[in-house]
């Protein structure tokens, strides 16, 4: 039998890859705002190629953080938290499953640049794939955030 996506998230919780988390509205709005700003800045024509990549990567990371927090999770305290989140993203946001290789490549490339001083060279098609993956993620996260916000603001009244 196929394991459901929420069961996979519960398994990640049981193994310590994820922890339970109750986000605040401000916290989620901040992640989404940072993601939108990074995505916008990456799209400016005067942004360098490396600036574009870092902006896209950061936008993807912020949307990913928001997705997990909306669902009541955050990354565990052990190292590799970004890798764990990107590797688990399809369980939190099933529509991103097809984009998993794109996010994993971006994460590897970011680590190679940041920790090993390796250049990040993206072709136009690779950049386009990353933009498409992030826009898909954004659309899904904005949708689950709207639902979360409706439920949580209604219970605060």
LOTIKOL-785639 format. One record per residue: residue in three letters; residue number from 1; x, y, z of N, C-alpha, C in turn; chain. Coordinates in steps of 0.1 Angstrom, whole numbers, plus 5000, padded with zeros to 4 digits. Example, Ala and Ser with C-alpha at 12.3 -4.5 7.8 and 13.67 -1.06 7.14 Angstrom:
<resn=ALA	resi=1	n_u=5132	n_v=4943	n_w=5078	ca_u=5123	ca_v=4955	ca_w=5078	c_u=5132	c_v=4967	c_w=5078	chain=A>
<resn=SER	resi=2	n_u=5128	n_v=4978	n_w=5071	ca_u=5137	ca_v=4989	ca_w=5071	c_u=5129	c_v=5000	c_w=5079	chain=A>
// end
This chain:
<resn=UNK	resi=1	n_u=5008	n_v=4988	n_w=5000	ca_u=5000	ca_v=5000	ca_w=5000	c_u=5009	c_v=5013	c_w=5000	chain=A>
<resn=UNK	resi=2	n_u=5004	n_v=5023	n_w=4993	ca_u=5011	ca_v=5035	ca_w=4992	c_u=5010	c_v=5043	c_w=5005	chain=A>
<resn=UNK	resi=3	n_u=5020	n_v=5049	n_w=5010	ca_u=5020	ca_v=5057	ca_w=5022	c_u=5015	c_v=5071	c_w=5018	chain=A>
<resn=UNK	resi=4	n_u=5005	n_v=5076	n_w=5026	ca_u=5000	ca_v=5089	ca_w=5022	c_u=5010	c_v=5100	c_w=5026	chain=A>
<resn=UNK	resi=5	n_u=5008	n_v=5111	n_w=5020	ca_u=5017	ca_v=5122	ca_w=5022	c_u=5017	c_v=5127	c_w=5037	chain=A>
<resn=UNK	resi=6	n_u=5006	n_v=5128	n_w=5043	ca_u=5006	ca_v=5132	ca_w=5058	c_u=5013	c_v=5121	c_w=5066	chain=A>
<resn=UNK	resi=7	n_u=5012	n_v=5108	n_w=5063	ca_u=5019	ca_v=5098	ca_w=5070	c_u=5034	c_v=5100	c_w=5068	chain=A>
<resn=UNK	resi=8	n_u=5038	n_v=5103	n_w=5056	ca_u=5052	ca_v=5106	ca_w=5054	c_u=5057	c_v=5117	c_w=5063	chain=A>
<resn=UNK	resi=9	n_u=5049	n_v=5128	n_w=5064	ca_u=5053	ca_v=5139	ca_w=5073	c_u=5054	c_v=5134	c_w=5088	chain=A>
<resn=UNK	resi=10	n_u=5044	n_v=5126	n_w=5092	ca_u=5045	ca_v=5121	ca_w=5106	c_u=5057	c_v=5112	c_w=5108	chain=A>
<resn=UNK	resi=11	n_u=5061	n_v=5104	n_w=5098	ca_u=5073	ca_v=5096	ca_w=5099	c_u=5085	c_v=5105	c_w=5100	chain=A>
<resn=UNK	resi=12	n_u=5086	n_v=5116	n_w=5093	ca_u=5097	ca_v=5126	ca_w=5094	c_u=5097	c_v=5132	c_w=5108	chain=A>
<resn=UNK	resi=13	n_u=5085	n_v=5134	n_w=5114	ca_u=5084	ca_v=5140	ca_w=5127	c_u=5089	c_v=5129	c_w=5137	chain=A>
<resn=UNK	resi=14	n_u=5086	n_v=5117	n_w=5135	ca_u=5090	ca_v=5106	ca_w=5145	c_u=5105	c_v=5104	c_w=5144	chain=A>
<resn=UNK	resi=15	n_u=5112	n_v=5107	n_w=5133	ca_u=5126	ca_v=5105	ca_w=5132	c_u=5134	c_v=5117	c_w=5135	chain=A>
<resn=UNK	resi=16	n_u=5127	n_v=5128	n_w=5138	ca_u=5134	ca_v=5141	ca_w=5142	c_u=5138	c_v=5149	c_w=5130	chain=A>
<resn=UNK	resi=17	n_u=5135	n_v=5145	n_w=5118	ca_u=5138	ca_v=5154	ca_w=5106	c_u=5130	c_v=5166	c_w=5107	chain=A>
<resn=UNK	resi=18	n_u=5117	n_v=5165	n_w=5112	ca_u=5108	ca_v=5176	ca_w=5114	c_u=5104	c_v=5176	c_w=5128	chain=A>
<resn=UNK	resi=19	n_u=5100	n_v=5188	n_w=5133	ca_u=5095	ca_v=5191	ca_w=5146	c_u=5081	c_v=5197	c_w=5144	chain=A>
<resn=UNK	resi=20	n_u=5072	n_v=5195	n_w=5154	ca_u=5060	ca_v=5202	ca_w=5154	c_u=5062	c_v=5217	c_w=5156	chain=A>
<resn=UNK	resi=21	n_u=5053	n_v=5225	n_w=5150	ca_u=5055	ca_v=5240	ca_w=5151	c_u=5041	c_v=5247	c_w=5149	chain=A>
<resn=UNK	resi=22	n_u=5038	n_v=5256	n_w=5157	ca_u=5026	ca_v=5264	ca_w=5155	c_u=5030	c_v=5278	c_w=5151	chain=A>
<resn=UNK	resi=23	n_u=5029	n_v=5281	n_w=5138	ca_u=5033	ca_v=5294	ca_w=5133	c_u=5024	c_v=5305	c_w=5137	chain=A>
<resn=UNK	resi=24	n_u=5029	n_v=5317	n_w=5137	ca_u=5021	ca_v=5329	ca_w=5139	c_u=5018	c_v=5335	c_w=5125	chain=A>
<resn=UNK	resi=25	n_u=5008	n_v=5343	n_w=5124	ca_u=5004	ca_v=5350	ca_w=5111	c_u=5016	c_v=5358	c_w=5106	chain=A>
<resn=UNK	resi=26	n_u=5022	n_v=5366	n_w=5116	ca_u=5033	ca_v=5374	ca_w=5112	c_u=5045	c_v=5366	c_w=5106	chain=A>
<resn=UNK	resi=27	n_u=5048	n_v=5355	n_w=5113	ca_u=5059	ca_v=5346	ca_w=5108	c_u=5056	c_v=5341	c_w=5094	chain=A>
<resn=UNK	resi=28	n_u=5044	n_v=5337	n_w=5091	ca_u=5041	ca_v=5332	ca_w=5078	c_u=5042	c_v=5343	c_w=5068	chain=A>
<resn=UNK	resi=29	n_u=5036	n_v=5354	n_w=5071	ca_u=5036	ca_v=5366	ca_w=5062	c_u=5050	c_v=5370	c_w=5059	chain=A>
<resn=UNK	resi=30	n_u=5059	n_v=5370	n_w=5069	ca_u=5073	ca_v=5373	ca_w=5067	c_u=5080	c_v=5364	c_w=5057	chain=A>
<resn=UNK	resi=31	n_u=5078	n_v=5351	n_w=5059	ca_u=5084	ca_v=5341	ca_w=5050	c_u=5079	c_v=5344	c_w=5035	chain=A>
<resn=UNK	resi=32	n_u=5066	n_v=5346	n_w=5034	ca_u=5060	ca_v=5348	ca_w=5021	c_u=5065	c_v=5362	c_w=5015	chain=A>
<resn=UNK	resi=33	n_u=5066	n_v=5372	n_w=5023	ca_u=5071	ca_v=5385	ca_w=5018	c_u=5086	c_v=5384	c_w=5014	chain=A>
<resn=UNK	resi=34	n_u=5094	n_v=5377	n_w=5021	ca_u=5108	ca_v=5375	ca_w=5018	c_u=5109	c_v=5367	c_w=5005	chain=A>
<resn=UNK	resi=35	n_u=5101	n_v=5357	n_w=5003	ca_u=5101	ca_v=5349	ca_w=4991	c_u=5097	c_v=5357	c_w=4979	chain=A>
<resn=UNK	resi=36	n_u=5086	n_v=5365	n_w=4980	ca_u=5081	ca_v=5373	ca_w=4969	c_u=5091	c_v=5383	c_w=4965	chain=A>
<resn=UNK	resi=37	n_u=5098	n_v=5390	n_w=4975	ca_u=5108	ca_v=5400	ca_w=4972	c_u=5120	c_v=5394	c_w=4965	chain=A>
<resn=UNK	resi=38	n_u=5124	n_v=5382	n_w=4970	ca_u=5136	ca_v=5375	ca_w=4964	c_u=5133	c_v=5371	c_w=4949	chain=A>
<resn=UNK	resi=39	n_u=5121	n_v=5367	n_w=4947	ca_u=5116	ca_v=5363	ca_w=4933	c_u=5116	c_v=5375	c_w=4924	chain=A>
<resn=UNK	resi=40	n_u=5110	n_v=5386	n_w=4929	ca_u=5109	ca_v=5398	ca_w=4922	c_u=5123	c_v=5403	c_w=4918	chain=A>
<resn=UNK	resi=41	n_u=5132	n_v=5404	n_w=4928	ca_u=5146	ca_v=5409	ca_w=4926	c_u=5153	c_v=5401	c_w=4916	chain=A>
<resn=UNK	resi=42	n_u=5151	n_v=5387	n_w=4917	ca_u=5158	ca_v=5378	ca_w=4907	c_u=5154	c_v=5381	c_w=4893	chain=A>
<resn=UNK	resi=43	n_u=5142	n_v=5386	n_w=4891	ca_u=5136	ca_v=5389	ca_w=4878	c_u=5140	c_v=5402	c_w=4872	chain=A>
<resn=UNK	resi=44	n_u=5147	n_v=5411	n_w=4879	ca_u=5151	ca_v=5424	ca_w=4874	c_u=5162	c_v=5422	c_w=4864	chain=A>
<resn=UNK	resi=45	n_u=5161	n_v=5429	n_w=4853	ca_u=5171	ca_v=5427	ca_w=4842	c_u=5185	c_v=5431	c_w=4846	chain=A>
<resn=UNK	resi=46	n_u=5186	n_v=5440	n_w=4856	ca_u=5200	ca_v=5444	ca_w=4860	c_u=5206	c_v=5435	c_w=4870	chain=A>
<resn=UNK	resi=47	n_u=5199	n_v=5424	n_w=4875	ca_u=5204	ca_v=5415	ca_w=4884	c_u=5214	c_v=5406	c_w=4877	chain=A>
<resn=UNK	resi=48	n_u=5226	n_v=5404	n_w=4883	ca_u=5236	ca_v=5395	ca_w=4878	c_u=5231	c_v=5381	c_w=4877	chain=A>
<resn=UNK	resi=49	n_u=5238	n_v=5372	n_w=4870	ca_u=5234	ca_v=5358	ca_w=4869	c_u=5235	c_v=5351	c_w=4883	chain=A>
<resn=UNK	resi=50	n_u=5246	n_v=5354	n_w=4890	ca_u=5247	ca_v=5348	ca_w=4903	c_u=5236	c_v=5354	c_w=4913	chain=A>
<resn=UNK	resi=51	n_u=5234	n_v=5367	n_w=4912	ca_u=5223	ca_v=5373	ca_w=4920	c_u=5210	c_v=5367	c_w=4917	chain=A>
<resn=UNK	resi=52	n_u=5207	n_v=5364	n_w=4904	ca_u=5194	ca_v=5358	ca_w=4900	c_u=5193	c_v=5344	c_w=4906	chain=A>
<resn=UNK	resi=53	n_u=5204	n_v=5336	n_w=4905	ca_u=5204	ca_v=5323	ca_w=4911	c_u=5201	c_v=5323	c_w=4926	chain=A>
<resn=UNK	resi=54	n_u=5209	n_v=5332	n_w=4933	ca_u=5207	ca_v=5332	ca_w=4948	c_u=5193	c_v=5337	c_w=4951	chain=A>
<resn=UNK	resi=55	n_u=5188	n_v=5347	n_w=4944	ca_u=5174	ca_v=5352	ca_w=4946	c_u=5164	c_v=5341	c_w=4944	chain=A>
<resn=UNK	resi=56	n_u=5165	n_v=5333	n_w=4933	ca_u=5156	ca_v=5323	ca_w=4931	c_u=5157	c_v=5312	c_w=4942	chain=A>
<resn=UNK	resi=57	n_u=5169	n_v=5308	n_w=4945	ca_u=5171	ca_v=5298	ca_w=4955	c_u=5165	c_v=5303	c_w=4969	chain=A>
<resn=UNK	resi=58	n_u=5168	n_v=5315	n_w=4973	ca_u=5162	ca_v=5320	ca_w=4985	c_u=5147	c_v=5321	c_w=4985	chain=A>
<resn=UNK	resi=59	n_u=5141	n_v=5324	n_w=4973	ca_u=5127	ca_v=5325	ca_w=4972	c_u=5121	c_v=5311	c_w=4974	chain=A>
<resn=UNK	resi=60	n_u=5127	n_v=5301	n_w=4968	ca_u=5123	ca_v=5287	ca_w=4969	c_u=5124	c_v=5282	c_w=4984	chain=A>
<resn=UNK	resi=61	n_u=5135	n_v=5286	n_w=4991	ca_u=5137	ca_v=5282	ca_w=5005	c_u=5126	c_v=5289	c_w=5013	chain=A>
<resn=UNK	resi=62	n_u=5123	n_v=5301	n_w=5011	ca_u=5113	ca_v=5308	ca_w=5020	c_u=5099	c_v=5303	c_w=5017	chain=A>
<resn=UNK	resi=63	n_u=5095	n_v=5300	n_w=5005	ca_u=5082	ca_v=5294	ca_w=5002	c_u=5082	c_v=5280	c_w=5008	chain=A>
<resn=UNK	resi=64	n_u=5093	n_v=5272	n_w=5008	ca_u=5093	ca_v=5259	ca_w=5014	c_u=5092	c_v=5260	c_w=5029	chain=A>
<resn=UNK	resi=65	n_u=5099	n_v=5269	n_w=5036	ca_u=5097	ca_v=5271	ca_w=5050	c_u=5082	c_v=5274	c_w=5053	chain=A>
<resn=UNK	resi=66	n_u=5076	n_v=5283	n_w=5046	ca_u=5062	ca_v=5287	ca_w=5048	c_u=5053	c_v=5275	c_w=5047	chain=A>
<resn=UNK	resi=67	n_u=5055	n_v=5266	n_w=5036	ca_u=5047	ca_v=5255	ca_w=5034	c_u=5047	c_v=5245	c_w=5046	chain=A>
<resn=UNK	resi=68	n_u=5059	n_v=5242	n_w=5051	ca_u=5060	ca_v=5233	ca_w=5062	c_u=5054	c_v=5239	c_w=5075	chain=A>
<resn=UNK	resi=69	n_u=5056	n_v=5252	n_w=5077	ca_u=5051	ca_v=5258	ca_w=5089	c_u=5035	c_v=5259	c_w=5089	chain=A>
<resn=UNK	resi=70	n_u=5030	n_v=5262	n_w=5077	ca_u=5015	ca_v=5262	ca_w=5075	c_u=5009	c_v=5248	c_w=5079	chain=A>
<resn=UNK	resi=71	n_u=5017	n_v=5238	n_w=5076	ca_u=5012	ca_v=5224	ca_w=5079	c_u=5015	c_v=5220	c_w=5094	chain=A>
<resn=UNK	resi=72	n_u=5022	n_v=5229	n_w=5101	ca_u=5025	ca_v=5226	ca_w=5115	c_u=5038	c_v=5220	c_w=5118	chain=A>
<resn=UNK	resi=73	n_u=5048	n_v=5222	n_w=5109	ca_u=5061	ca_v=5216	ca_w=5110	c_u=5072	c_v=5226	c_w=5108	chain=A>
<resn=UNK	resi=74	n_u=5084	n_v=5223	n_w=5113	ca_u=5096	ca_v=5230	ca_w=5110	c_u=5107	c_v=5220	c_w=5110	chain=A>
<resn=UNK	resi=75	n_u=5118	n_v=5224	n_w=5104	ca_u=5130	ca_v=5215	ca_w=5103	c_u=5135	c_v=5211	c_w=5116	chain=A>
<resn=UNK	resi=76	n_u=5140	n_v=5199	n_w=5117	ca_u=5147	ca_v=5195	ca_w=5130	c_u=5160	c_v=5203	c_w=5132	chain=A>
<resn=UNK	resi=77	n_u=5165	n_v=5201	n_w=5144	ca_u=5177	ca_v=5209	ca_w=5148	c_u=5190	c_v=5203	c_w=5142	chain=A>
<resn=UNK	resi=78	n_u=5190	n_v=5191	n_w=5137	ca_u=5202	ca_v=5185	ca_w=5131	c_u=5206	c_v=5193	c_w=5119	chain=A>
<resn=UNK	resi=79	n_u=5218	n_v=5191	n_w=5114	ca_u=5223	ca_v=5198	ca_w=5102	c_u=5216	c_v=5194	c_w=5090	chain=A>
<resn=UNK	resi=80	n_u=5218	n_v=5201	n_w=5079	ca_u=5212	ca_v=5198	ca_w=5066	c_u=5197	c_v=5201	c_w=5065	chain=A>
<resn=UNK	resi=81	n_u=5193	n_v=5212	n_w=5073	ca_u=5179	ca_v=5214	ca_w=5074	c_u=5173	c_v=5218	c_w=5060	chain=A>
<resn=UNK	resi=82	n_u=5180	n_v=5226	n_w=5052	ca_u=5175	ca_v=5230	ca_w=5039	c_u=5174	c_v=5217	c_w=5030	chain=A>
<resn=UNK	resi=83	n_u=5184	n_v=5209	n_w=5030	ca_u=5183	ca_v=5196	ca_w=5022	c_u=5172	c_v=5188	c_w=5026	chain=A>
<resn=UNK	resi=84	n_u=5169	n_v=5187	n_w=5040	ca_u=5158	ca_v=5179	ca_w=5045	c_u=5145	c_v=5185	c_w=5040	chain=A>
<resn=UNK	resi=85	n_u=5143	n_v=5198	n_w=5040	ca_u=5131	ca_v=5204	ca_w=5036	c_u=5129	c_v=5202	c_w=5021	chain=A>
<resn=UNK	resi=86	n_u=5139	n_v=5205	n_w=5013	ca_u=5137	ca_v=5203	ca_w=4998	c_u=5134	c_v=5188	c_w=4995	chain=A>
<resn=UNK	resi=87	n_u=5141	n_v=5179	n_w=5002	ca_u=5139	ca_v=5165	ca_w=4999	c_u=5125	c_v=5160	c_w=5003	chain=A>
<resn=UNK	resi=88	n_u=5119	n_v=5167	n_w=5013	ca_u=5106	ca_v=5163	ca_w=5018	c_u=5095	c_v=5171	c_w=5012	chain=A>
<resn=UNK	resi=89	n_u=5098	n_v=5181	n_w=5004	ca_u=5088	ca_v=5191	ca_w=5000	c_u=5076	c_v=5184	c_w=4993	chain=A>
<resn=UNK	resi=90	n_u=5078	n_v=5174	n_w=4985	ca_u=5067	ca_v=5167	ca_w=4978	c_u=5057	c_v=5162	c_w=4987	chain=A>
<resn=UNK	resi=91	n_u=5061	n_v=5159	n_w=5000	ca_u=5052	ca_v=5153	ca_w=5010	c_u=5043	c_v=5164	c_w=5015	chain=A>
<resn=UNK	resi=92	n_u=5048	n_v=5176	n_w=5016	ca_u=5041	ca_v=5188	ca_w=5021	c_u=5033	c_v=5194	c_w=5010	chain=A>
<resn=UNK	resi=93	n_u=5038	n_v=5195	n_w=4998	ca_u=5032	ca_v=5201	ca_w=4987	c_u=5033	c_v=5192	c_w=4975	chain=A>
<resn=UNK	resi=94	n_u=5023	n_v=5182	n_w=4974	ca_u=5024	ca_v=5172	ca_w=4964	c_u=5026	c_v=5177	c_w=4950	chain=A>
<resn=UNK	resi=95	n_u=5021	n_v=5189	n_w=4947	ca_u=5022	ca_v=5194	ca_w=4933	c_u=5037	c_v=5197	c_w=4929	chain=A>
<resn=UNK	resi=96	n_u=5046	n_v=5197	n_w=4939	ca_u=5060	ca_v=5199	ca_w=4936	c_u=5068	c_v=5187	c_w=4933	chain=A>
<resn=UNK	resi=97	n_u=5062	n_v=5175	n_w=4933	ca_u=5069	ca_v=5163	ca_w=4931	c_u=5077	c_v=5163	c_w=4918	chain=A>
<resn=UNK	resi=98	n_u=5071	n_v=5168	n_w=4908	ca_u=5078	ca_v=5168	ca_w=4895	c_u=5090	c_v=5177	c_w=4895	chain=A>
<resn=UNK	resi=99	n_u=5090	n_v=5187	n_w=4904	ca_u=5101	ca_v=5197	ca_w=4904	c_u=5112	c_v=5193	c_w=4914	chain=A>
<resn=UNK	resi=100	n_u=5111	n_v=5181	n_w=4920	ca_u=5121	ca_v=5177	ca_w=4930	c_u=5135	c_v=5178	c_w=4925	chain=A>
<resn=UNK	resi=101	n_u=5138	n_v=5172	n_w=4913	ca_u=5152	ca_v=5173	ca_w=4907	c_u=5157	c_v=5187	c_w=4906	chain=A>
<resn=UNK	resi=102	n_u=5148	n_v=5196	n_w=4902	ca_u=5152	ca_v=5210	ca_w=4900	c_u=5156	c_v=5217	c_w=4914	chain=A>
<resn=UNK	resi=103	n_u=5148	n_v=5214	n_w=4924	ca_u=5151	ca_v=5220	ca_w=4937	c_u=5164	c_v=5213	c_w=4943	chain=A>
<resn=UNK	resi=104	n_u=5165	n_v=5200	n_w=4941	ca_u=5177	ca_v=5193	ca_w=4946	c_u=5190	c_v=5198	c_w=4939	chain=A>
<resn=UNK	resi=105	n_u=5189	n_v=5201	n_w=4926	ca_u=5201	ca_v=5206	ca_w=4919	c_u=5204	c_v=5220	c_w=4924	chain=A>
<resn=UNK	resi=106	n_u=5194	n_v=5229	n_w=4925	ca_u=5196	ca_v=5242	ca_w=4930	c_u=5203	c_v=5242	c_w=4944	chain=A>
<resn=UNK	resi=107	n_u=5198	n_v=5233	n_w=4953	ca_u=5204	ca_v=5232	ca_w=4966	c_u=5219	c_v=5227	c_w=4965	chain=A>
<resn=UNK	resi=108	n_u=5221	n_v=5217	n_w=4957	ca_u=5235	ca_v=5213	ca_w=4956	c_u=5244	c_v=5224	c_w=4950	chain=A>
<resn=UNK	resi=109	n_u=5239	n_v=5231	n_w=4940	ca_u=5247	ca_v=5242	ca_w=4934	c_u=5249	c_v=5253	c_w=4944	chain=A>
<resn=UNK	resi=110	n_u=5239	n_v=5256	n_w=4952	ca_u=5241	ca_v=5267	ca_w=4963	c_u=5251	c_v=5262	c_w=4973	chain=A>
<resn=UNK	resi=111	n_u=5251	n_v=5250	n_w=4977	ca_u=5261	ca_v=5245	ca_w=4987	c_u=5275	c_v=5245	c_w=4981	chain=A>
<resn=UNK	resi=112	n_u=5276	n_v=5240	n_w=4968	ca_u=5289	ca_v=5240	ca_w=4962	c_u=5295	c_v=5254	c_w=4961	chain=A>
<resn=UNK	resi=113	n_u=5286	n_v=5264	n_w=4958	ca_u=5291	ca_v=5278	ca_w=4956	c_u=5295	c_v=5283	c_w=4970	chain=A>
<resn=UNK	resi=114	n_u=5286	n_v=5281	n_w=4980	ca_u=5287	ca_v=5288	ca_w=4993	c_u=5298	c_v=5281	c_w=5001	chain=A>
<resn=UNK	resi=115	n_u=5299	n_v=5268	n_w=5001	ca_u=5309	ca_v=5261	ca_w=5010	c_u=5322	c_v=5257	c_w=5003	chain=A>
<resn=UNK	resi=116	n_u=5322	n_v=5256	n_w=4989	ca_u=5333	ca_v=5251	ca_w=4982	c_u=5339	c_v=5261	c_w=4972	chain=A>
<resn=UNK	resi=117	n_u=5332	n_v=5272	n_w=4971	ca_u=5337	ca_v=5282	ca_w=4961	c_u=5336	c_v=5278	c_w=4947	chain=A>
<resn=UNK	resi=118	n_u=5327	n_v=5270	n_w=4943	ca_u=5325	ca_v=5265	ca_w=4930	c_u=5315	c_v=5275	c_w=4922	chain=A>
<resn=UNK	resi=119	n_u=5318	n_v=5278	n_w=4910	ca_u=5309	ca_v=5287	ca_w=4903	c_u=5295	c_v=5281	c_w=4900	chain=A>
<resn=UNK	resi=120	n_u=5285	n_v=5289	n_w=4900	ca_u=5272	ca_v=5284	ca_w=4896	c_u=5269	c_v=5289	c_w=4882	chain=A>
<resn=UNK	resi=121	n_u=5268	n_v=5279	n_w=4873	ca_u=5266	ca_v=5282	ca_w=4859	c_u=5253	c_v=5276	c_w=4854	chain=A>
<resn=UNK	resi=122	n_u=5243	n_v=5284	n_w=4852	ca_u=5229	ca_v=5279	ca_w=4848	c_u=5227	c_v=5283	c_w=4834	chain=A>
<resn=UNK	resi=123	n_u=5222	n_v=5273	n_w=4826	ca_u=5218	ca_v=5276	ca_w=4812	c_u=5205	c_v=5283	c_w=4813	chain=A>
<resn=UNK	resi=124	n_u=5200	n_v=5289	n_w=4802	ca_u=5187	ca_v=5296	ca_w=4801	c_u=5176	c_v=5286	c_w=4804	chain=A>
<resn=UNK	resi=125	n_u=5177	n_v=5273	n_w=4800	ca_u=5167	ca_v=5263	ca_w=4802	c_u=5167	c_v=5259	c_w=4817	chain=A>
<resn=UNK	resi=126	n_u=5179	n_v=5258	n_w=4823	ca_u=5179	ca_v=5254	ca_w=4837	c_u=5173	c_v=5266	c_w=4846	chain=A>
<resn=UNK	resi=127	n_u=5176	n_v=5278	n_w=4842	ca_u=5171	ca_v=5290	ca_w=4849	c_u=5155	c_v=5290	c_w=4848	chain=A>
<resn=UNK	resi=128	n_u=5151	n_v=5287	n_w=4836	ca_u=5136	ca_v=5287	ca_w=4833	c_u=5130	c_v=5276	c_w=4841	chain=A>
<resn=UNK	resi=129	n_u=5136	n_v=5264	n_w=4842	ca_u=5131	ca_v=5253	ca_w=4850	c_u=5130	c_v=5257	c_w=4865	chain=A>
<resn=UNK	resi=130	n_u=5140	n_v=5264	n_w=4870	ca_u=5140	ca_v=5268	ca_w=4884	c_u=5129	c_v=5278	c_w=4886	chain=A>
<resn=UNK	resi=131	n_u=5127	n_v=5288	n_w=4877	ca_u=5117	ca_v=5298	ca_w=4878	c_u=5103	c_v=5291	c_w=4878	chain=A>
<resn=UNK	resi=132	n_u=5101	n_v=5282	n_w=4869	ca_u=5088	ca_v=5275	ca_w=4868	c_u=5085	c_v=5267	c_w=4881	chain=A>
<resn=UNK	resi=133	n_u=5095	n_v=5260	n_w=4886	ca_u=5094	ca_v=5252	ca_w=4898	c_u=5090	c_v=5261	c_w=4910	chain=A>
<resn=UNK	resi=134	n_u=5096	n_v=5273	n_w=4911	ca_u=5094	ca_v=5282	ca_w=4922	c_u=5080	c_v=5288	c_w=4920	chain=A>
<resn=UNK	resi=135	n_u=5076	n_v=5292	n_w=4908	ca_u=5062	ca_v=5297	ca_w=4906	c_u=5052	c_v=5287	c_w=4909	chain=A>
<resn=UNK	resi=136	n_u=5054	n_v=5274	n_w=4906	ca_u=5045	ca_v=5263	ca_w=4909	c_u=5044	c_v=5262	c_w=4925	chain=A>
<resn=UNK	resi=137	n_u=5055	n_v=5262	n_w=4931	ca_u=5056	ca_v=5262	ca_w=4946	c_u=5048	c_v=5274	c_w=4952	chain=A>
<resn=UNK	resi=138	n_u=5051	n_v=5286	n_w=4947	ca_u=5045	ca_v=5298	ca_w=4952	c_u=5030	c_v=5297	c_w=4951	chain=A>
<resn=UNK	resi=139	n_u=5025	n_v=5292	n_w=4939	ca_u=5010	ca_v=5291	ca_w=4937	c_u=5004	c_v=5282	c_w=4948	chain=A>
<resn=UNK	resi=140	n_u=5010	n_v=5271	n_w=4950	ca_u=5005	ca_v=5261	ca_w=4960	c_u=5006	c_v=5266	c_w=4974	chain=A>
<resn=UNK	resi=141	n_u=5017	n_v=5273	n_w=4977	ca_u=5018	ca_v=5278	ca_w=4991	c_u=5009	c_v=5289	c_w=4994	chain=A>
<resn=UNK	resi=142	n_u=5007	n_v=5298	n_w=4984	ca_u=4998	ca_v=5309	ca_w=4986	c_u=4984	c_v=5304	c_w=4988	chain=A>
<resn=UNK	resi=143	n_u=4980	n_v=5293	n_w=4981	ca_u=4967	ca_v=5287	ca_w=4983	c_u=4965	c_v=5281	c_w=4997	chain=A>
<resn=UNK	resi=144	n_u=4975	n_v=5273	n_w=5001	ca_u=4973	ca_v=5267	ca_w=5015	c_u=4974	c_v=5278	c_w=5026	chain=A>
<resn=UNK	resi=145	n_u=4982	n_v=5289	n_w=5023	ca_u=4982	ca_v=5300	ca_w=5032	c_u=4969	c_v=5307	c_w=5034	chain=A>
<resn=UNK	resi=146	n_u=4962	n_v=5309	n_w=5022	ca_u=4949	ca_v=5315	ca_w=5023	c_u=4939	c_v=5307	c_w=5031	chain=A>
<resn=UNK	resi=147	n_u=4940	n_v=5294	n_w=5029	ca_u=4931	ca_v=5285	ca_w=5037	c_u=4935	c_v=5286	c_w=5052	chain=A>
<resn=UNK	resi=148	n_u=4948	n_v=5285	n_w=5055	ca_u=4952	ca_v=5286	ca_w=5069	c_u=4948	c_v=5299	c_w=5075	chain=A>
<resn=UNK	resi=149	n_u=4950	n_v=5310	n_w=5068	ca_u=4946	ca_v=5323	ca_w=5073	c_u=4931	c_v=5324	c_w=5076	chain=A>
<resn=UNK	resi=150	n_u=4923	n_v=5319	n_w=5067	ca_u=4908	ca_v=5319	ca_w=5069	c_u=4905	c_v=5311	c_w=5082	chain=A>
<resn=UNK	resi=151	n_u=4910	n_v=5299	n_w=5084	ca_u=4908	ca_v=5291	ca_w=5096	c_u=4913	c_v=5298	c_w=5108	chain=A>
<resn=UNK	resi=152	n_u=4924	n_v=5303	n_w=5108	ca_u=4930	ca_v=5309	ca_w=5120	c_u=4925	c_v=5323	c_w=5124	chain=A>
<resn=UNK	resi=153	n_u=4921	n_v=5331	n_w=5114	ca_u=4916	ca_v=5344	ca_w=5117	c_u=4902	c_v=5342	c_w=5122	chain=A>
<resn=UNK	resi=154	n_u=4894	n_v=5332	n_w=5117	ca_u=4881	ca_v=5330	ca_w=5121	c_u=4881	c_v=5325	c_w=5136	chain=A>
<resn=UNK	resi=155	n_u=4891	n_v=5317	n_w=5140	ca_u=4891	ca_v=5312	ca_w=5153	c_u=4896	c_v=5323	c_w=5163	chain=A>
<resn=UNK	resi=156	n_u=4901	n_v=5334	n_w=5158	ca_u=4906	ca_v=5344	ca_w=5167	c_u=4895	c_v=5354	c_w=5170	chain=A>
<resn=UNK	resi=157	n_u=4884	n_v=5354	n_w=5163	ca_u=4874	ca_v=5364	ca_w=5165	c_u=4865	c_v=5361	c_w=5177	chain=A>
// end
